[in-house]
Amino acid sequence: MNVVLWTLAAYLCGSLPFSVWLGRLVLGTEIRQFGDGNPGGTNVIRAGSRPLGLAVILLDGLKGLLPVLAAQEFGGLQSWALASVALAAVTGHAFSIFLRFQGGKAVAVTFGIWAGLTGWSTLFVLGALLLFAYYSIKVDGWAVVCALFGLLVFIAFTGSTGPHLYVWFGNGLIVAWKHHLDLAQRPGLRPPFLP
């Protein structure tokens, strides 16, 4: 029962649509009218506020990090039980109960869960992979998926356990689904990386 409660709490935490709420409160606008129409920090930036957008990205990352850390520290969860909590946070962001099961693309919350599961080294590796992918691949969805495959290689080499592979697989499916329009396009390379 403990696992169910922590998983539900993680889903609810992940569901908190900070970009929508803060966009209305601070900017007086509906941020889903900008960019790709999804709730998220990048669309807050497109709506006109870089500082608020960066704050939302940080809050979205914390939606993944805090439930995982709290479930470990206060719930004593480990291994497969903790994997369920991590995936619930990503699911909440991607399919928020507060937004009629619509949601963001789950990139920032992905950073949060991996920082909670495996520590800061994974966070920096994933960040470096994503930056490299964004600057080398034209289509953002393909950049995110390539970074996640790089993360898979990293966690395999660090000897991560079965639950981490389960989280990676579930996380990857959610992120791929949320980027499916991008993934329907050919990836293409950006100019410095063209042959």
C-alpha atoms as an extended CHARMM CRD file, in Angstrom:
* protein
*
       195  EXT
         1         1  MET       CA              0.0000000000        0.0000000000        0.0000000000  PROA      1               0.0000000000
         2         2  ASN       CA              2.9090000000        2.3220000000        0.7460000000  PROA      2               0.0000000000
         3         3  VAL       CA              4.0670000000        2.0430000000       -2.8820000000  PROA      3               0.0000000000
         4         4  VAL       CA              0.6040000000        2.9180000000       -4.2010000000  PROA      4               0.0000000000
         5         5  LEU       CA              0.3960000000        6.0700000000       -2.0680000000  PROA      5               0.0000000000
         6         6  TRP       CA              3.8750000000        7.2560000000       -3.0600000000  PROA      6               0.0000000000
         7         7  THR       CA              3.1440000000        6.5280000000       -6.7220000000  PROA      7               0.0000000000
         8         8  LEU       CA             -0.1200000000        8.4670000000       -6.5690000000  PROA      8               0.0000000000
         9         9  ALA       CA              1.6230000000       11.3690000000       -4.8200000000  PROA      9               0.0000000000
        10        10  ALA       CA              4.3170000000       11.3900000000       -7.5090000000  PROA      10              0.0000000000
        11        11  TYR       CA              1.6840000000       11.4430000000      -10.2510000000  PROA      11              0.0000000000
        12        12  LEU       CA             -0.1050000000       14.3770000000       -8.5930000000  PROA      12              0.0000000000
        13        13  CYS       CA              3.1720000000       16.2360000000       -8.1090000000  PROA      13              0.0000000000
        14        14  GLY       CA              4.1130000000       15.6560000000      -11.7380000000  PROA      14              0.0000000000
        15        15  SER       CA              0.6750000000       16.8600000000      -12.8160000000  PROA      15              0.0000000000
        16        16  LEU       CA              1.1130000000       20.3550000000      -11.3640000000  PROA      16              0.0000000000
        17        17  PRO       CA              1.0420000000       22.6080000000      -14.4830000000  PROA      17              0.0000000000
        18        18  PHE       CA              3.3170000000       25.3980000000      -13.2650000000  PROA      18              0.0000000000
        19        19  SER       CA              3.7490000000       26.8090000000      -16.7740000000  PROA      19              0.0000000000
        20        20  VAL       CA             -0.0010000000       27.2510000000      -17.2360000000  PROA      20              0.0000000000
        21        21  TRP       CA             -0.6320000000       28.6270000000      -13.7540000000  PROA      21              0.0000000000
        22        22  LEU       CA              2.3340000000       31.0090000000      -13.7040000000  PROA      22              0.0000000000
        23        23  GLY       CA              1.6790000000       32.0550000000      -17.2990000000  PROA      23              0.0000000000
        24        24  ARG       CA             -1.7990000000       33.1700000000      -16.2930000000  PROA      24              0.0000000000
        25        25  LEU       CA             -0.7700000000       34.6640000000      -12.9500000000  PROA      25              0.0000000000
        26        26  VAL       CA              2.4020000000       36.5070000000      -13.9720000000  PROA      26              0.0000000000
        27        27  LEU       CA              2.0400000000       37.0610000000      -17.7310000000  PROA      27              0.0000000000
        28        28  GLY       CA             -1.7560000000       37.1570000000      -17.9210000000  PROA      28              0.0000000000
        29        29  THR       CA             -1.6810000000       34.8250000000      -20.9000000000  PROA      29              0.0000000000
        30        30  GLU       CA             -2.3860000000       31.2560000000      -21.9300000000  PROA      30              0.0000000000
        31        31  ILE       CA              1.0760000000       29.8830000000      -22.7180000000  PROA      31              0.0000000000
        32        32  ARG       CA             -0.3880000000       26.9690000000      -24.6890000000  PROA      32              0.0000000000
        33        33  GLN       CA             -1.1060000000       29.4910000000      -27.4500000000  PROA      33              0.0000000000
        34        34  PHE       CA              2.6390000000       29.7860000000      -28.0800000000  PROA      34              0.0000000000
        35        35  GLY       CA              5.1800000000       27.5330000000      -29.7420000000  PROA      35              0.0000000000
        36        36  ASP       CA              4.0730000000       23.9190000000      -30.0130000000  PROA      36              0.0000000000
        37        37  GLY       CA              0.9810000000       24.4890000000      -27.8450000000  PROA      37              0.0000000000
        38        38  ASN       CA              2.1990000000       22.3100000000      -24.9850000000  PROA      38              0.0000000000
        39        39  PRO       CA              2.5820000000       23.4660000000      -21.3990000000  PROA      39              0.0000000000
        40        40  GLY       CA              6.2240000000       23.8950000000      -20.5110000000  PROA      40              0.0000000000
        41        41  GLY       CA              8.9930000000       26.3350000000      -19.7470000000  PROA      41              0.0000000000
        42        42  THR       CA             10.0590000000       26.8870000000      -23.3480000000  PROA      42              0.0000000000
        43        43  ASN       CA              6.6010000000       28.1620000000      -24.2460000000  PROA      43              0.0000000000
        44        44  VAL       CA              6.6980000000       30.5190000000      -21.2590000000  PROA      44              0.0000000000
        45        45  ILE       CA              9.9320000000       31.8910000000      -22.7460000000  PROA      45              0.0000000000
        46        46  ARG       CA              8.1920000000       32.2160000000      -26.1360000000  PROA      46              0.0000000000
        47        47  ALA       CA              5.3170000000       34.0030000000      -24.3840000000  PROA      47              0.0000000000
        48        48  GLY       CA              7.7590000000       36.7320000000      -23.3850000000  PROA      48              0.0000000000
        49        49  SER       CA              9.5570000000       35.9270000000      -20.1340000000  PROA      49              0.0000000000
        50        50  ARG       CA             12.9030000000       34.1550000000      -20.1270000000  PROA      50              0.0000000000
        51        51  PRO       CA             13.3210000000       34.3810000000      -16.3020000000  PROA      51              0.0000000000
        52        52  LEU       CA              9.8490000000       32.9400000000      -15.7030000000  PROA      52              0.0000000000
        53        53  GLY       CA             10.4330000000       30.2590000000      -18.3180000000  PROA      53              0.0000000000
        54        54  LEU       CA             13.6780000000       29.1980000000      -16.6480000000  PROA      54              0.0000000000
        55        55  ALA       CA             11.8930000000       29.1560000000      -13.2730000000  PROA      55              0.0000000000
        56        56  VAL       CA              9.1910000000       26.8970000000      -14.7510000000  PROA      56              0.0000000000
        57        57  ILE       CA             11.8290000000       24.5490000000      -16.2000000000  PROA      57              0.0000000000
        58        58  LEU       CA             13.4040000000       24.3230000000      -12.7330000000  PROA      58              0.0000000000
        59        59  LEU       CA             10.0050000000       23.6790000000      -11.1120000000  PROA      59              0.0000000000
        60        60  ASP       CA              9.2350000000       20.9870000000      -13.6870000000  PROA      60              0.0000000000
        61        61  GLY       CA             12.5520000000       19.3150000000      -12.9100000000  PROA      61              0.0000000000
        62        62  LEU       CA             11.7520000000       19.4270000000       -9.2000000000  PROA      62              0.0000000000
        63        63  LYS       CA              8.4180000000       17.6920000000       -9.9140000000  PROA      63              0.0000000000
        64        64  GLY       CA             10.5070000000       14.6690000000      -10.8420000000  PROA      64              0.0000000000
        65        65  LEU       CA             13.3070000000       15.0070000000       -8.3170000000  PROA      65              0.0000000000
        66        66  LEU       CA             11.3540000000       15.6600000000       -5.1050000000  PROA      66              0.0000000000
        67        67  PRO       CA              8.9220000000       12.7080000000       -5.2490000000  PROA      67              0.0000000000
        68        68  VAL       CA             11.8070000000       10.2990000000       -5.9390000000  PROA      68              0.0000000000
        69        69  LEU       CA             13.9250000000       11.7010000000       -3.0900000000  PROA      69              0.0000000000
        70        70  ALA       CA             10.9630000000       11.8280000000       -0.6850000000  PROA      70              0.0000000000
        71        71  ALA       CA              9.9410000000        8.2430000000       -1.4940000000  PROA      71              0.0000000000
        72        72  GLN       CA             13.5030000000        7.0830000000       -0.7540000000  PROA      72              0.0000000000
        73        73  GLU       CA             14.0230000000        9.1870000000        2.3570000000  PROA      73              0.0000000000
        74        74  PHE       CA             10.6200000000        9.0610000000        4.0270000000  PROA      74              0.0000000000
        75        75  GLY       CA              8.9850000000        6.0540000000        2.3980000000  PROA      75              0.0000000000
        76        76  GLY       CA             12.0220000000        3.7870000000        2.3900000000  PROA      76              0.0000000000
        77        77  LEU       CA             11.2970000000        2.8130000000       -1.2130000000  PROA      77              0.0000000000
        78        78  GLN       CA             14.0050000000        1.3010000000       -3.3770000000  PROA      78              0.0000000000
        79        79  SER       CA             14.4360000000       -0.6620000000       -6.5670000000  PROA      79              0.0000000000
        80        80  TRP       CA             11.1820000000       -1.5220000000       -8.4020000000  PROA      80              0.0000000000
        81        81  ALA       CA              8.9800000000        0.4570000000       -6.0200000000  PROA      81              0.0000000000
        82        82  LEU       CA             11.0640000000        3.5770000000       -6.6110000000  PROA      82              0.0000000000
        83        83  ALA       CA             10.9020000000        2.9760000000      -10.3600000000  PROA      83              0.0000000000
        84        84  SER       CA              7.1030000000        3.2230000000      -10.1700000000  PROA      84              0.0000000000
        85        85  VAL       CA              7.3480000000        6.5500000000       -8.3600000000  PROA      85              0.0000000000
        86        86  ALA       CA              9.7470000000        7.9520000000      -10.9570000000  PROA      86              0.0000000000
        87        87  LEU       CA              7.5470000000        6.9100000000      -13.8730000000  PROA      87              0.0000000000
        88        88  ALA       CA              4.4560000000        8.2860000000      -12.1480000000  PROA      88              0.0000000000
        89        89  ALA       CA              6.0280000000       11.7530000000      -11.9750000000  PROA      89              0.0000000000
        90        90  VAL       CA              6.7990000000       11.7000000000      -15.7120000000  PROA      90              0.0000000000
        91        91  THR       CA              3.3120000000       10.3750000000      -16.4860000000  PROA      91              0.0000000000
        92        92  GLY       CA              1.7560000000       13.1330000000      -14.3960000000  PROA      92              0.0000000000
        93        93  HSD       CA              3.5880000000       15.8350000000      -16.3120000000  PROA      93              0.0000000000
        94        94  ALA       CA              2.7900000000       14.3200000000      -19.7140000000  PROA      94              0.0000000000
        95        95  PHE       CA             -0.8490000000       13.5150000000      -18.8750000000  PROA      95              0.0000000000
        96        96  SER       CA             -1.8510000000       15.9900000000      -16.1810000000  PROA      96              0.0000000000
        97        97  ILE       CA             -5.0880000000       15.4720000000      -14.2880000000  PROA      97              0.0000000000
        98        98  PHE       CA             -5.2970000000       19.2850000000      -13.9920000000  PROA      98              0.0000000000
        99        99  LEU       CA             -5.2250000000       19.7160000000      -17.7900000000  PROA      99              0.0000000000
       100       100  ARG       CA             -7.7410000000       17.0000000000      -18.7860000000  PROA      100             0.0000000000
       101       101  PHE       CA             -4.9010000000       14.5150000000      -19.1990000000  PROA      101             0.0000000000
       102       102  GLN       CA             -3.0050000000       16.7510000000      -21.5930000000  PROA      102             0.0000000000
       103       103  GLY       CA              0.4770000000       17.8490000000      -20.6620000000  PROA      103             0.0000000000
       104       104  GLY       CA              4.0050000000       18.7690000000      -21.5740000000  PROA      104             0.0000000000
       105       105  LYS       CA              6.7240000000       16.8670000000      -23.3910000000  PROA      105             0.0000000000
       106       106  ALA       CA              8.3290000000       15.6800000000      -20.1380000000  PROA      106             0.0000000000
       107       107  VAL       CA             11.9190000000       16.7620000000      -20.7880000000  PROA      107             0.0000000000
       108       108  ALA       CA             12.5560000000       18.7460000000      -17.5780000000  PROA      108             0.0000000000
       109       109  VAL       CA             10.7900000000       16.1990000000      -15.3580000000  PROA      109             0.0000000000
       110       110  THR       CA             12.9580000000       13.5050000000      -16.9910000000  PROA      110             0.0000000000
       111       111  PHE       CA             16.0420000000       15.3250000000      -15.7320000000  PROA      111             0.0000000000
       112       112  GLY       CA             14.5110000000       15.4200000000      -12.2680000000  PROA      112             0.0000000000
       113       113  ILE       CA             13.7430000000       11.7250000000      -11.9750000000  PROA      113             0.0000000000
       114       114  TRP       CA             17.1990000000       10.6770000000      -13.1720000000  PROA      114             0.0000000000
       115       115  ALA       CA             18.8900000000       13.0460000000      -10.7360000000  PROA      115             0.0000000000
       116       116  GLY       CA             16.8160000000       11.4540000000       -7.9690000000  PROA      116             0.0000000000
       117       117  LEU       CA             17.4110000000        7.8830000000       -9.0950000000  PROA      117             0.0000000000
       118       118  THR       CA             21.0990000000        7.9500000000       -9.9430000000  PROA      118             0.0000000000
       119       119  GLY       CA             22.5880000000       11.1990000000       -8.6770000000  PROA      119             0.0000000000
       120       120  TRP       CA             23.9290000000       14.3670000000      -10.1860000000  PROA      120             0.0000000000
       121       121  SER       CA             26.4350000000       12.7140000000      -12.5200000000  PROA      121             0.0000000000
       122       122  THR       CA             23.5900000000       11.3460000000      -14.6380000000  PROA      122             0.0000000000
       123       123  LEU       CA             21.9780000000       14.7830000000      -14.6750000000  PROA      123             0.0000000000
       124       124  PHE       CA             25.1410000000       16.3270000000      -16.1170000000  PROA      124             0.0000000000
       125       125  VAL       CA             25.6220000000       13.5220000000      -18.6380000000  PROA      125             0.0000000000
       126       126  LEU       CA             22.0190000000       13.8040000000      -19.8350000000  PROA      126             0.0000000000
       127       127  GLY       CA             22.3620000000       17.5860000000      -20.0390000000  PROA      127             0.0000000000
       128       128  ALA       CA             25.5330000000       17.3430000000      -22.1270000000  PROA      128             0.0000000000
       129       129  LEU       CA             23.9540000000       14.7490000000      -24.4110000000  PROA      129             0.0000000000
       130       130  LEU       CA             20.8520000000       16.8580000000      -24.9020000000  PROA      130             0.0000000000
       131       131  LEU       CA             22.8390000000       20.0320000000      -25.6400000000  PROA      131             0.0000000000
       132       132  PHE       CA             24.9740000000       18.2100000000      -28.1850000000  PROA      132             0.0000000000
       133       133  ALA       CA             21.8990000000       16.6460000000      -29.7850000000  PROA      133             0.0000000000
       134       134  TYR       CA             20.0150000000       19.9730000000      -29.9570000000  PROA      134             0.0000000000
       135       135  TYR       CA             22.9500000000       21.6670000000      -31.6630000000  PROA      135             0.0000000000
       136       136  SER       CA             23.5290000000       18.8270000000      -34.1240000000  PROA      136             0.0000000000
       137       137  ILE       CA             20.0170000000       17.5620000000      -35.0310000000  PROA      137             0.0000000000
       138       138  LYS       CA             17.4310000000       19.8210000000      -36.7000000000  PROA      138             0.0000000000
       139       139  VAL       CA             14.2960000000       18.2340000000      -35.2460000000  PROA      139             0.0000000000
       140       140  ASP       CA             13.9680000000       18.6470000000      -31.4660000000  PROA      140             0.0000000000
       141       141  GLY       CA             12.1090000000       15.3810000000      -30.8830000000  PROA      141             0.0000000000
       142       142  TRP       CA             14.9140000000       13.4180000000      -32.5200000000  PROA      142             0.0000000000
       143       143  ALA       CA             17.4450000000       15.3100000000      -30.3910000000  PROA      143             0.0000000000
       144       144  VAL       CA             15.6170000000       14.3120000000      -27.2010000000  PROA      144             0.0000000000
       145       145  VAL       CA             15.3240000000       10.6590000000      -28.2560000000  PROA      145             0.0000000000
       146       146  CYS       CA             19.0220000000       10.5070000000      -29.2160000000  PROA      146             0.0000000000
       147       147  ALA       CA             19.9660000000       11.9770000000      -25.8260000000  PROA      147             0.0000000000
       148       148  LEU       CA             17.8560000000        9.3080000000      -24.1160000000  PROA      148             0.0000000000
       149       149  PHE       CA             19.6600000000        6.5780000000      -26.0680000000  PROA      149             0.0000000000
       150       150  GLY       CA             22.9410000000        8.1040000000      -24.9290000000  PROA      150             0.0000000000
       151       151  LEU       CA             21.5970000000        7.9540000000      -21.3770000000  PROA      151             0.0000000000
       152       152  LEU       CA             20.8560000000        4.2560000000      -21.8700000000  PROA      152             0.0000000000
       153       153  VAL       CA             24.4880000000        3.6420000000      -22.8150000000  PROA      153             0.0000000000
       154       154  PHE       CA             25.6420000000        5.6100000000      -19.7610000000  PROA      154             0.0000000000
       155       155  ILE       CA             23.4220000000        3.7680000000      -17.2740000000  PROA      155             0.0000000000
       156       156  ALA       CA             24.4200000000        0.4360000000      -18.8030000000  PROA      156             0.0000000000
       157       157  PHE       CA             28.1150000000        1.2520000000      -18.3490000000  PROA      157             0.0000000000
       158       158  THR       CA             27.5810000000        2.4200000000      -14.7710000000  PROA      158             0.0000000000
       159       159  GLY       CA             26.0720000000       -0.9450000000      -13.8810000000  PROA      159             0.0000000000
       160       160  SER       CA             22.5580000000        0.2940000000      -13.2460000000  PROA      160             0.0000000000
       161       161  THR       CA             20.0450000000       -2.3390000000      -12.2390000000  PROA      161             0.0000000000
       162       162  GLY       CA             16.9140000000       -3.7100000000      -13.8960000000  PROA      162             0.0000000000
       163       163  PRO       CA             14.6230000000       -1.0990000000      -12.3170000000  PROA      163             0.0000000000
       164       164  HSD       CA             16.6460000000        1.6950000000      -13.9430000000  PROA      164             0.0000000000
       165       165  LEU       CA             16.2780000000        0.0330000000      -17.3350000000  PROA      165             0.0000000000
       166       166  TYR       CA             12.5430000000       -0.2730000000      -16.7000000000  PROA      166             0.0000000000
       167       167  VAL       CA             12.3640000000        3.4550000000      -15.8880000000  PROA      167             0.0000000000
       168       168  TRP       CA             14.4100000000        4.2870000000      -18.9830000000  PROA      168             0.0000000000
       169       169  PHE       CA             12.0700000000        2.2330000000      -21.1910000000  PROA      169             0.0000000000
       170       170  GLY       CA              8.8720000000        3.7340000000      -19.7270000000  PROA      170             0.0000000000
       171       171  ASN       CA             10.3340000000        7.2410000000      -19.7350000000  PROA      171             0.0000000000
       172       172  GLY       CA             11.4430000000        6.7910000000      -23.3320000000  PROA      172             0.0000000000
       173       173  LEU       CA              7.9990000000        5.6130000000      -24.4670000000  PROA      173             0.0000000000
       174       174  ILE       CA              6.2990000000        8.6260000000      -22.8610000000  PROA      174             0.0000000000
       175       175  VAL       CA              8.8070000000       11.0980000000      -24.2930000000  PROA      175             0.0000000000
       176       176  ALA       CA              8.5940000000        9.4920000000      -27.7520000000  PROA      176             0.0000000000
       177       177  TRP       CA              4.7890000000        9.6610000000      -27.6580000000  PROA      177             0.0000000000
       178       178  LYS       CA              4.8470000000       13.3160000000      -26.6530000000  PROA      178             0.0000000000
       179       179  HSD       CA              7.2770000000       14.0400000000      -29.5230000000  PROA      179             0.0000000000
       180       180  HSD       CA              5.5270000000       11.8300000000      -32.1020000000  PROA      180             0.0000000000
       181       181  LEU       CA              4.9350000000       14.7010000000      -34.5400000000  PROA      181             0.0000000000
       182       182  ASP       CA              8.6540000000       15.5010000000      -34.5210000000  PROA      182             0.0000000000
       183       183  LEU       CA              9.5510000000       11.8410000000      -34.9050000000  PROA      183             0.0000000000
       184       184  ALA       CA              7.3960000000       11.6220000000      -38.0340000000  PROA      184             0.0000000000
       185       185  GLN       CA              9.8940000000       13.9880000000      -39.7060000000  PROA      185             0.0000000000
       186       186  ARG       CA             13.3560000000       13.1710000000      -40.9950000000  PROA      186             0.0000000000
       187       187  PRO       CA             15.9010000000       14.2250000000      -38.3520000000  PROA      187             0.0000000000
       188       188  GLY       CA             18.5180000000       16.0200000000      -40.4880000000  PROA      188             0.0000000000
       189       189  LEU       CA             21.7360000000       17.5930000000      -39.2240000000  PROA      189             0.0000000000
       190       190  ARG       CA             22.3570000000       21.2170000000      -38.4090000000  PROA      190             0.0000000000
       191       191  PRO       CA             24.9530000000       23.0690000000      -40.5360000000  PROA      191             0.0000000000
       192       192  PRO       CA             28.1790000000       22.5010000000      -38.5440000000  PROA      192             0.0000000000
       193       193  PHE       CA             27.5110000000       18.7500000000      -38.5890000000  PROA      193             0.0000000000
       194       194  LEU       CA             26.5100000000       18.3750000000      -42.2170000000  PROA      194             0.0000000000
       195       195  PRO       CA             28.8070000000       16.0320000000      -44.2350000000  PROA      195             0.0000000000
